[in-house]
Amino acid sequence: MLVAIDGPAGAGKSTVARSLAQRLGYTYLDSGAMYRCVALIALNAGGGSVSRVSGALGELASTAVIGFAGDIDGTQGRVLLDGRDVSEEIRTPTVSEAASLVAADPAVRAALVAKQRMLIATGDWVAEGRDIGTVVAPDAELKVFLTADPSERARRRALELGADPEGVLAEQTLRDERDSTREHSPLAPAPGSVTLDTTGLSVEQVVDRIAGLSTAASRS
């Protein structure tokens, strides 16, 4: 079974998906981490500038070896790039901004969508991102679109990054605009998905709701 969780930055996708996967005993797929990996490769190859290697982004994405592994305590969420743990490195503000730019490249999206489909072809998965339910797996048994008030999303991201909330909100607004208006795979709820506003809800409350939906979906 596949649970597809999409939504904008700061809606709680990663935390919720990781916790849900642990509860259900499923494997967790962080598709956003894959775009961050490509962004990291591009930044390194371009001397800190994605634009310098814009013509080669598709090839960089195709040849990148991206995998996921558990922490020492068994929780999921470690990201491996060419065998190296880059879990922290890909979470910097610079890589986050570059990832949004990289994700708009059709060749990159095609390469990573193919990798994602191969990963989720067998077994039970909780996959999260911005186009899992719309592009990667439109036939997923359960599709959920997480959202939250923009200010709340910015607060969460600022807390996670140790950054200024106002600055995060400004960057978030630009990213939301870019993600929702891009020509290829724009951010939007998938047909048949359940929209869940996480404003004011704890992670446990959100996981409880989606776990209930998953149980119902598995029985149908």
N, C-alpha and C positions, 0 to 999 in steps of 0.2 A: 504494500500500500504506500501511496505517496501523499503527504500533506504538504501543499504548496503555500508558503507564506510570503506575501509581497507587501510593499509599502515604502514610504519615504524614510529618509534618514531620521533617526531619533524616535521612531514609532515603537521601538522595542523589539524589532524583528529578531536580531541576533540572540539577545538574552532569552527571549521567549522560545525561539526555535530550539536553542541548545537545551533548555530545561525540558521542553516538551519531548525532545528526542530521548533524553535520559529517562523520563517517566514512562514513555511507551516502549522503550527498548529498541528504538529505531536508530539509524545512522543519520548524522547531521551533516547537511551540505550548505555551506556558506558561499553562495555564488558571488556575492560582493567581494569576498576575499580573493576570488580568482581574478576579478578586474583590478583589484589593488595590486596583485602580483604582477600583472602585465604593466601596470603603471610604474611599479618599482623598477622593472626591467627597462622600461622606456626612459625613465629619469636617469638611470645609471648609464644607459647607452647614449643618451643625448646630453650628457654633462649637466643634468639638472633641468633640461627643457624637453618636454614631450614633442613640441613642434619640430625639433631638429630631426626626429626620427619618424615623423608622421607617416611617411610613405612605407615604412617597414613595420607598422604596428600589427598588421594582420599576421605577418610571418613570425613576429615575436610571440604573439599569442598562440599560434599553432605549434611552435616548437617548445614552449614552456611546459615543464613537467610539474604539475601542481597536484598536491595530495593533501589529505587530512589525517590527523592522528590524534590520539587521546593524550591527556596530561598524565603525569605520574599517578595521580589519584583516580584515574579512570574516566574523568570527565572529557567531553569532546571539545574540540575547538582549536587545536594546534594546526597551523598552516605551514606546509612544506613547499618550498620552491626549489626545484632541482636538487631535492634531498636536504635542503637547509631550512631550519626553522626560522620563519620570518614573521611569526605571529605578532610581535610587537612592532617590528619595522614597518609593516604595511598599515599601521593605525595612526601614523603621524598626520598632522594637518596637510602637509605638502603632498603626501601620497593620496590622501583623501580627495583633494582638489584635482590632482592629476587623474585619478580613477574615473571621475565624472567625465573628464574630457576623453579619456581612452574609451569609455563605454559608449560614446556616441559614434565611434568608428564602426561601420558595417562589417568590415573584415574581422575586427576583433570580436564582435558579437557573434558572428557566424562560427568562428573558431571555438569560442568558449561555450556556446550553446551546444555544439557537437560534443564537447568534452563532458558537459553536464548531463546530456542525454545518455551518454555511455555509462556514466557513474550510476544513474538512477534506474537503469534498465532492469536491474535485478535487486531483490531485497526490499526492505521497508525503509523509507526515508522521510525525514522532515527537511525540506529544501526551502531556503529563504533567499529573497533578492528583490528585484524590481520587475522581473518579467517571467517568473517561474510559471505562473498560472496562465499568462497570456501567450507566451512564446515557447518556452522550454517544455512545459508539460500541460498543455491545455486540457488534457483528458485526466488530470489528477483527480483522485477520488474525493479529495477535499481541498478547496481553494479558499484562502483567507486573506483579506486585505486589511492590514493593520494601519491605523492612522492615529493622530493625536493633535491637540491644539499646537500650532506652530511655536508658541512661547514655551510650552511644556517640552516639546521636542528639543528645542534649543537648550533649555535648562539641563536636560538629560545629557546631551552631547557635551556641553561645557563641563559638566561634572565628570564625565568620563575622560575628557581630554585635559582637564585642569586649565581651561581657557575662559575668556571673558564671555558671558552669555550674550551680550549685545553683539559682539563680533561674530559669534557663532550663528546668531539669528540672521545677521546680514548675509553671511556666506551661505547659510541654509536656504534663504529666499532665492538667491541666484541659482543655487543647485536645483531646487525644486522646479524653477522655471525652465531650466535647461533640460532636466530629466522628463518633464511632462510635455514639452513641445518638440523634442527631438524627432526627426523623421523616422528613425528606426527604433522599434520597440519602446514607444513612449510609456512613461509611468502612468498606469491606470488600473482600476480594478478589473479583474478578468470576468468575463461572462459567467454567471453562476456562482460567483464567489460570495463569501460572507464578509461584510465590512464590519470591523470591530474597532471602536474608538477606545484607545487605552488611557486617555486622559483620566487621572484620578484613580486608576486601577493599579494594583500591585502586580508584579510579575506572576505570582502564584494565582491570582484571580484570573489573569488572562490565560495562563496555561490550563487552569481548570476548565474554562469555557471551551477552549479549542480541543482539549482532551475529550470533553463530552461530545463535541461535534464529530471528532474522529471516530469515537465508538459508534455513534449513530451511522456514520458513513460506511464503516466496515460491515455493518449489519444489513445495509440496503443492497 
